[in-house]
Amino acid sequence: MAALMAVANGQESVKPLVKIVKGKKLCDKGWECKGWSQFCCNQTISDYFQTYQFENLFAKRNTPVAHAVGFWDYHSFITAAAQYQPHGFGTTGGKLQSMKEVAAFLGHVGSKTSCGYGVATGGPLAWGLCYNKEMSPSKLYCDDYYKYTYPCTPGASYHGRGALPIY
């Protein structure tokens, strides 16, 4: 049981299953990088991004003023990321490039879900992952100012969808 918890918390690397198909090396790492993919042969996110780093980055996410207390956690992030690692998320271009990709994603998501402000303790990014839903669901994001440069699709509705708006 302790070994399974260590793997789930990213403290131990999983040795991939390997096969060669048409001269290409394909791997499967179980739950974290499931499916035969060339990207699963590389390091996965939990190999270089640990629980303590997640906790340090988003230290204020579970404070009483946060709107999504208990929603965001390291294990959920790793589990969600595992769905995209076989497609290359955080597993391509070597360790440094993978780390940059994950850092960019977390930086974006943290800034878009921050409930901190400029003078907040730890700065606004320490308050990332405060929200988990659109705070103005009735607001439309089709801006008349840009209607000629970036026109909205007729009949389409543009709304925020959490950390990454979908149009």
N, C-alpha and C positions, 0 to 999 in steps of 0.2 A: 504494500500500500504506500509506503514512504517513497519508493522508487517512482510510482505513478504520480504522486503529488509533486515530486521534484521535476518530472518531465512536464507536467501541466503548468508548473510555475516557471518554466523556462530555465531551470538550473542544470539541466542535463540534455545533451543533444541526442536525438533519436537517429539510429543508424538506418539509412534508407534501404528499401528493397530495390535492387537494380536489375534491369534487363536491357538488352540491346535489340532494337527494332530498326531494320533497314539501315544499319550502321550508326544509329543514334542511341546514345545512352539515355534511358528513361528511368525515373525513380519514383517511389511512393514512400512517404514517411508516416503513413497512418493518418490519424485524425488531423494533424497539423498541415499536411500537404498531401491530401488524398487524391489518388488518381495518378496514372502514369504520365509524368510530365518531365521535360528536361529541366524545368525550374526547381523541381523538388530535389534535384541532386545537389543544389546549392544550400547555403545556410538559410534557415527560415528565421522569421522575426524574433522568436523567443530565444534564438541562439545569441543574439546581440542586444536585445532590449529586454531588460529584466523588470520585475515587479517594483523594486525600489526606485528605479528610474521613472516609471509611470507615476508612482506615489509622489515623488519629488516634483515632477512637472505639473501635476494637477492636485497640489496639496490642499486646496480650498474647496474642491468639488463637493465634499460632503458636509460643509458647514451648514448650520441651521438656515442661513439666508439663501442657500442654493435651491433652485427650483426642482432639481432632479436628484436629490439626496438618495444615495444607494443605487442609482441607475447605472452609472459609468464605473467599470472596474477593469483591472488588467486582464483577468481571465476572459471576460466577455470580449475585450478588444482582440486578444489572441485568437479566440474561437471564431470571431467574425472575420478576421484577417485570413484565417486558414481557408476560407472559401475562395479567396482570390490569389493565394500564394501559388497554386498550380498554374495560374495565368501570368505569373511574374511579379505580383505585388510584393515588394520587399525581398525578392529572390533573384533579381537580375543585375548584371553589371558589376558583380563583385561586392564584397562586404561594405566598402565605403559608399558606393552608389546606392546600395540597398538601404543603408542607414540614412542617407540623405533623403531618399524617397519617403521613408516612414516619418522622418523628422518634418518634412514639408507637409505631409498629410496631417500629422498631429498638431503642427503649428497652425494650419488652416482651421482645422476643426476646433482647436482650443480657442482661437481668436473669435470664431463665429458663434461660440456658445458661452463666451465669457459674460459673467454678471459683475465683473470688477470694473473699475474706472481708473483714471489716471493716477489718483493718489491712494488707491486701495492698498492695503497691507500686502506686500509682495508684488505689487503691480497688477495690471489687468489680466495678464496671461496666467498668473497663478490661480485665477478664478475661472479658468477654462473648464469646460464640461459642466457648467452650471445649469444649462438648459438642455432639454431633450425634445422640445416641440416648438413649433412656431408660436411666438407670443402675440402676433396679430394675424390670425388665420384669415380674417376677412379682407386684409390688405391685398390689393392687386399690384403687381410689380411691372406692369406694362406702362412705361413712362412716355407721356405725350411729347416731351422734349426731344426724344430720340426717335420719334415715329417715322421719320423719313430716312434716317441713317440705319437704324436697327428696328425695322418694323416688327410688330408682334403678329403672329399668325392669327388671321381672322377666326373667331370662334374658340381660340385656345385661351385657357385660363392660367395665369402665371402666379404662383404662390410659393412662399418659402417652404422648405422641407427639412427643417432642422439645420444641421451644420453645413450641408452641401445643398444649396437650392437647386431644384430641378425645373427645367423649363421645357 
